[in-house]
Amino acid sequence: MNLRKHRLAGLLLACTLLLGLLPAAALAADLGDLQNVTLSDGVLSWDPFRSYDTYQLRVRTPDGIETDWGLAFAAFSPGEQFSIDVRSDLADANYRPGLYHLRLAASTDFTDRSNPWEADYYYPGPRPELSFADVPDDAYCHDAVLWAAAGGITGGTDETHFSPNAPCTRAQAVTFLWRAAGSPAPEAGAPAFADVPDDAYYRDAVLWAAANGVTGGTDAAHFSPNAPCTRAQIVTLLWRADSAPNGAAANPFTDVPNDAYYAAPVLWAVANGVTTGTGADVFSPDAPCTRGQIVTFLYRCRAD
């Protein structure tokens, strides 16, 4: 359920390799398992299994987008390691700072082989120490909060607190979505609102959301940025940002009318594990959504 729909092109990294010179037998060879993989200062290294090995490095960005980097290497000397400078390549491609997930696998056809190596890498590194006194390790929102903080989607309400139970405003909610989408610049001609000043931290997020149909105002001239964001509103924002996919066919909630603007988003959210009801047959669409809940919903969308 990626919120950004455009695809990033993969980076093809070739080290002194000409496909015309590569023996067909080498391409078809069983590459075996990865050996002695290390990640140090942004450089990923491993021992080759044999000459002319090919590998697949799958990179998942903080925005939840996955792209494959095909890696091919020519003959090597005994004791030589293969390596790729992940940090430099991310910098060259103008990737933003944040937590990246790396998956390295031996491959001949860009399909993962057995026993891949996986690790998280905070670019450009080192990863900041993140902890909040009010988000214990066993909190339902723990992983989502650290993910959001590491990815620059939101910080704490001060240096040591996240305030997970505080209500989240409409301005905060669209700003979280906007940052998770890569903080795109607003398009020319985006709708303007009288209560969204030019110097507001959420201005670009609101204009982006309005221009892309993620949300409108509370009326033609107002966005109501400081109004609490309800459960119905946040699942609708996420649903629209994900291009309004279909949800479940049956509606189990007595407080979600089938003709409500949020009916399809609620069913989609439940079907995809973004959130459940507040009871067996109750969703509580008008209940305010907290900061902890909203980053958890967003985290579940991006982690899919």
N, C-alpha and C positions, 0 to 999 in steps of 0.2 A: 504494500500500500504506500508507495512512495508519493510524497506530496509534490515533488517536482517531476514533470513528465518528460522533459527532454532527456536524451541519452547522451552521456559523455563518450567521446571517442576513446578507445583503448590506445595506450602508448606501446608501439612495437619497438622493443629494444633489441638490437642485434649487435653482437660483438664479432667482428671480422667474419661474418657468415654470409656467403653467397649461396642462395638456394640451389643454383645450378650446380654447385660443387658438392652439395651435401649428399652422401650416399643414401640411396633409398632404403637400404638395410638398416641404417642408423635411425631413420624416421620410424621404422616399424619395430624397433627394438623394445624390449621390456625394460623400462627405466628403473624399476626397483624403488626402494624407499629412500626418503631423504635422510641425509646423514649430517650430524654435527652442525645444525642450523643455529646461527647466532644473530642477534640484532643489537648493535652497539652504535650509539651516536647517529642513528638514522641509517646505518649501513647494514643491509641484510646479506649474510654470507652463509655458504654451505659447501660441503664436500660433494663434488660431482661423482656420479655413479660410473660413468664412462664418457668417452669423447662424443661430441655431437649430441649431448643431452638437450632436450627442450623442457621447459618448465612453464607453469602458469602461476602468476601472482595475481590473486584476486584482491582488490582493494575496495573496502566499503568506507565511504566518506562519512563525516559527521552528519551530513544531510540524508544519509540512508541510501545513497546511490552506489551501486556496485559496478565496477568496470574491471575488465581483465587485461593485464599486461602480459603479452606473449614474450617469453624470454628464450632466446636461442644462443647457443655457445659453440664455438669451434673447438678444435682439439686443445687439450690442456697438458701441462707438464705434471709429472708425479708430485704430489703434495700441494698442488695449486688449488685454491678455492675459487668458486664462482661467487660473485657479489654484485649487488645493485645498490646504489646510493638513493634510497627511497626519499630521504629528506630533500636532496637536491632536485630530484625529479618532480616532487610535489611543488617545490618552490618555482621551478622552471615553468610549470603548468598553472601557476597562480592559484593553487589550492589554498583554502583558508586554514588558519590554525584550528586545531581541535583533535578529537580522538578518532583515529582511523583503525579499522580492523584489517589485518593482513592474513591472507591464506595462501601458502605456497604449496604447490603440488607438482609432482612429476607428471608430464603430459606430452602426448604426441598430437592430439587433436583438440586441444583446449578443453578437454573434459577432465575433471579431477580424477586422479588416481588414488590408490590406497594410501592411508597413513599420511595425510597432509599435515603440514606444520601451520599453527595458527597462533596469533598474538595480537594484542592491542598496541598501537603506537601513537603516542601523543606528539603531533607535529606542531611546532618545530622541536619541541622537547626542551628540557625535561617536563614531564607532566606535573602540573601544580598539585600540591597537596590539598585535597578538597574534603572538608568535613564540616558539618553543621551540628551544633549542640542540640538542636531540636529535631534532628533526623537520625534516630538511632539505627543501628545496623539491621534490626529486624522490622523496621517500618515498611509498610506496603509500598511507599513511594521512594525508598532509599536509592535503588538503582536508577530510577528515573530522574531524581534530583541531581545525583552526581553526573549522570549523562548530560543533563541540560546545562549544568554549570561548566563541565569540561568542554562542551561544544559551543559555549558562548551564547546559548539560547536564553538563559537568565542567570543572574547571580543571586546572592542572598539579600535579605532585607538589611543586613549589616554584615560585618566580617565573620560573625560566628553563628548567625541565625538565618534560616530560610523562611520561617513562618509558614509551614505547610498548611496550617488550618485557617489562614487568613483568606478572606474572599478575594477572588481574582476579578479585576475590572475588565471591561470590554477592550480598553486600550492595551492592557497587559496581555490579554489572550491573543489578539491579532499580532502583537509584537512577537510573542513566542513563535507563532506560526510563520511569520515573516522571516525571522532569524533562522528557523529550521529549514526554510526554503532557500537559504543562502543570501538573505538580505538584498533582494533585487531592487534596482532603482525603479521608482515609480514611473509609469508611462506618462507621456505628455497627454494632457486632456483628461487626466483622472478626476473623478468627482471630488469637489471640495466641500468642506463642512465648516459652518460658522464657529463651531466649538472645537476645532482642531487647528490650533495656531501653527504658524510656520516653524516655530522653534521648539515644538513639542517633540519629546523623544520618540513618540509613537506616530509622528506625522507620515513618514514614508511607509510605515507598515499599514496604516489605515488607507492611504491612497492606493497601495498595491492591492490590498484586499478588496477595495471597492472596484478597482479597475478590472480585477480578475474574477469578479462575481463570487468571491468568498464571503463577503458580507456587504450589506448596504447600511444606510443610516437608520436611525430610529424614526426619522422623517426625512423629507426631501433636503433639509438644510442642516440637520444635526446628526452627529454620531453617538453622542452620550458616552464619551470615553471613560468617565468615572463611574458609570453604572455597573453594578455587579453582573458578571457573565453567568448565566444560568446553565444548568446541565443540558437543556435543550439547545441553547445557543452554541455551546462549545462543540457538541457532536455535529451540529449543522455546519459549523465552520470547518471542522476536519473533513466532513463528508464532501463539501463543495471543493475544498482544496485538493481532494483526491479525485476530482472530476465526477462527483456524484454517481458512484457505482451502485448497482442493485444490492439490496439487502435481503433479509429473510422474507419469505412469503407470508408467514403467519405473524400476527401481532399479539403477544401474550399480555400486554399491559392495558389495564383498565383506564389509566390516566393519560394514554397517548391515543387521541382520536385518529382514525385513519386519514382524515382530511387535514390534519395539522401540518403546518409547514415543516415540522421536525419529525414527522412520522417515519419517512424513509431513512433519514439519517440515524434515528434511534435504532431501527431494525438492522441497519448496516453495522452500526457500532457494536451491537450485541452479537451479531453473527460473526464478526471478525475479532472478537475478544478485546475490543477497545475498552468497553465497560459493560457492566450488567445493570440490572435494575436495583433499586434500593430495597426491593422485596420480591417475592415470587411473581407477583403480577402488577408491580408498581415501579415506575421509573422516576417519578418526582421531577418532571421536566422543568418546573419553575424554581427548584431549589438552587441557591447560589453554589457555584463551583469554586472549590478552594484552589490555592496555588499548588498544593500537593497533588490534587486530583487532575488538574489540567496538564501538568507536566507528565503525569503518568499516562493519561490518554494519548498525549503526543508521542511519548516514548514507545508505547505499544504500536502506534501507527508506523513509526519509523523503523522499528525493529523487525517488522514483518518482511 
